[in-house]
Amino acid sequence: MLPDIKHAIRLQILDDRITVLTKEIAALPKHIAEIEKKLEGHLRRLEADKAALSANQKDRKKMETDIQTNEQKISKLKGQMNDAKNNEQYQAFQHEIGFCQQEIARCEERILVLMGASEPLDQNVKAAEVALAAEKKDVDAEKKRMQERTVADRQEIEKLKGERVGIVAQMTPKIASEYERIRKGRAGVAIAEAVNGRCSKCNIMLRPQFLQDLKLGHSIMICESCRRMLYYNAPESFDDLVPQSVRDTAPGR
């Protein structure tokens, strides 16, 4: 295999890894934003539960105040009844007392309803606070892990780029330039292996003479379909020439 082809294969491996790491770094802020958004959603639900519980407690307090107010009013009205000068005034006091008693009954009924709704609201708030604290801890740990991963990825990229510079320096300048041109125009892939008589990237069958020349390895050859550099790895033994399905059914296997 030509040295330039060996270098191009290594370059492709490095470039593929750099691409993976670059995408990973770019995806991390989005991932952080997603987990923070989820956390914010849970926080809003907790705040809504707290608001509902607060409104419940406020409503109960108002009902209790209304009961106290009406009880005081009844006590005052009963005292005034003793000073009634005629039956009409007496009946008016009774009517007012009856109205206050109805209001007390209404408030007491409302308090019972609010007490029934208060318990699950209180339980929801307490459970949500515990869950939110645990989730926040997990989110902080995940953010720290991703930040450390980003630092490690950037360090690895710099190391790969350093190795890449060294490899390019060993290549024929024209071949190195051609590699870059093809890679930019072919979705980041400049070189492909010929496998079973086909280009492994575009899967087009190679002409027999073209494949034969490729196997000889005397010059850089370009796929006639996708225009990528091609290389051929000769099998290391006779068994490598035989398909696996045939080897599995051979006598003695």
PEZIRA-V28007 format. One record per residue. N is the residue number from 1. SS is DSSP state (a for helix, b for strand, c for the rest). OMEGA is omega in degrees with one decimal (NA if undefined). NEAR is the number of other ideal C-beta (glycine too) atoms within 10 Angstrom. Layout:
BEGIN
{{N	SS	OMEGA	NEAR} {N	SS	OMEGA	NEAR}}
END
This chain:
BEGIN
{{1	c	-179.7	11} {2	c	178.3	15} {3	a	179.9	11} {4	a	178.2	19} {5	a	177.2	20} {6	a	179.0	14} {7	a	-179.7	20} {8	a	177.7	25} {9	a	179.1	19} {10	a	176.9	15} {11	a	-179.3	21} {12	a	177.5	20} {13	a	179.0	12} {14	a	-178.2	17} {15	a	177.9	19} {16	a	-179.6	12} {17	a	178.5	13} {18	a	179.0	18} {19	a	179.1	14} {20	a	-178.6	12} {21	a	179.5	19} {22	a	177.7	13} {23	a	179.9	11} {24	a	178.7	14} {25	a	-179.2	16} {26	a	-177.2	10} {27	a	-174.8	11} {28	a	177.7	16} {29	a	178.6	11} {30	a	179.4	8} {31	a	177.9	13} {32	a	179.9	15} {33	a	-179.1	10} {34	a	-177.9	10} {35	a	176.3	15} {36	a	177.9	13} {37	a	177.3	9} {38	a	178.3	12} {39	a	178.5	16} {40	a	177.9	10} {41	a	178.6	10} {42	a	178.2	14} {43	a	178.1	14} {44	a	177.9	10} {45	a	177.1	13} {46	a	179.2	17} {47	a	178.1	12} {48	a	177.8	13} {49	a	178.2	20} {50	a	179.6	15} {51	a	179.5	12} {52	a	178.7	15} {53	a	178.8	18} {54	a	178.9	12} {55	a	177.8	12} {56	a	-178.8	18} {57	a	179.2	14} {58	a	179.4	11} {59	a	178.2	16} {60	a	179.3	19} {61	a	178.5	12} {62	a	179.1	14} {63	a	179.5	21} {64	a	177.5	13} {65	a	178.6	11} {66	a	177.7	18} {67	a	-180.0	19} {68	a	179.6	12} {69	a	-178.9	14} {70	a	176.8	20} {71	a	176.9	14} {72	a	179.5	11} {73	a	178.4	16} {74	a	179.6	19} {75	a	179.5	12} {76	a	-179.6	14} {77	a	179.3	18} {78	a	177.1	12} {79	a	-179.2	10} {80	a	-179.0	15} {81	a	-178.9	16} {82	c	-179.3	8} {83	c	-179.2	9} {84	c	-176.1	14} {85	c	180.0	7} {86	c	-176.8	8} {87	a	-179.0	8} {88	a	178.1	9} {89	a	179.8	13} {90	a	179.4	15} {91	a	178.5	12} {92	a	177.2	15} {93	a	178.6	20} {94	a	179.6	14} {95	a	-179.3	11} {96	a	177.6	16} {97	a	179.3	19} {98	a	178.4	12} {99	a	179.2	14} {100	a	179.1	21} {101	a	176.1	13} {102	a	178.2	11} {103	a	177.5	18} {104	a	179.5	19} {105	a	179.1	12} {106	a	179.6	14} {107	a	179.7	20} {108	a	177.7	13} {109	a	179.5	11} {110	a	178.2	16} {111	a	178.8	19} {112	a	178.1	11} {113	a	-179.6	13} {114	a	177.9	19} {115	a	178.4	11} {116	a	180.0	9} {117	a	-175.3	14} {118	a	-175.3	17} {119	a	178.6	10} {120	a	177.2	11} {121	a	179.5	19} {122	a	178.4	14} {123	a	178.5	12} {124	a	-179.2	17} {125	a	-178.8	19} {126	a	180.0	11} {127	a	-179.2	12} {128	a	178.6	19} {129	a	178.5	13} {130	a	-179.1	10} {131	a	-179.2	12} {132	a	178.5	15} {133	a	179.1	10} {134	a	-179.1	10} {135	a	178.2	16} {136	a	177.3	13} {137	a	178.9	10} {138	a	-179.8	12} {139	a	179.1	15} {140	a	179.0	11} {141	a	179.3	10} {142	a	178.4	14} {143	a	178.4	15} {144	a	179.9	10} {145	a	-179.0	10} {146	a	177.3	18} {147	a	176.8	12} {148	a	178.8	10} {149	a	179.2	14} {150	a	178.2	16} {151	a	179.9	11} {152	a	179.0	11} {153	a	-179.7	18} {154	a	177.3	13} {155	a	178.8	11} {156	a	178.4	13} {157	a	179.4	18} {158	a	178.1	10} {159	a	179.3	11} {160	a	178.8	16} {161	a	177.2	11} {162	a	176.9	9} {163	a	-179.0	12} {164	a	179.1	15} {165	a	179.5	9} {166	a	-179.8	9} {167	a	179.7	16} {168	a	-179.3	17} {169	a	-179.7	10} {170	a	-176.3	12} {171	c	170.5	19} {172	c	-175.8	13} {173	a	-178.9	9} {174	a	-179.7	10} {175	a	177.7	18} {176	a	178.9	18} {177	a	179.5	12} {178	a	177.0	18} {179	a	-178.7	23} {180	a	-179.2	14} {181	a	-178.5	12} {182	a	-177.6	20} {183	a	-179.3	19} {184	a	-178.0	10} {185	a	-175.9	11} {186	c	174.5	18} {187	c	175.3	9} {188	c	-178.6	13} {189	c	-176.0	17} {190	c	-175.1	23} {191	b	-177.4	24} {192	b	179.4	21} {193	b	172.4	13} {194	b	-176.9	19} {195	b	-179.2	11} {196	c	175.9	9} {197	c	-179.6	12} {198	b	170.7	17} {199	b	-175.3	19} {200	c	179.6	15} {201	c	-178.3	18} {202	c	176.3	14} {203	c	177.6	12} {204	c	179.7	13} {205	b	179.9	12} {206	c	177.0	21} {207	c	-178.2	12} {208	a	-179.1	9} {209	a	178.6	8} {210	a	-179.7	17} {211	a	179.2	17} {212	a	178.0	11} {213	a	178.7	15} {214	a	179.8	19} {215	a	179.2	12} {216	a	174.4	10} {217	c	-178.9	14} {218	c	-177.4	9} {219	c	175.4	10} {220	c	-178.7	19} {221	b	-175.3	20} {222	b	177.7	14} {223	c	-177.3	23} {224	c	179.7	13} {225	c	-174.6	14} {226	c	175.7	16} {227	c	173.4	13} {228	c	172.2	21} {229	b	178.9	23} {230	b	172.4	22} {231	b	-178.4	20} {232	c	175.6	18} {233	c	179.5	12} {234	c	177.1	9} {235	c	-176.6	9} {236	c	179.8	8} {237	c	178.9	7} {238	a	-179.4	7} {239	a	-178.8	10} {240	a	179.2	11} {241	a	-176.6	9} {242	c	178.9	12} {243	c	-177.8	8} {244	a	-178.6	9} {245	a	178.9	7} {246	a	-179.9	9} {247	a	-177.9	11} {248	a	-177.4	8} {249	a	-177.8	8} {250	c	180.0	9} {251	c	178.4	4} {252	c	179.2	3} {253	c	NA	7}}
END
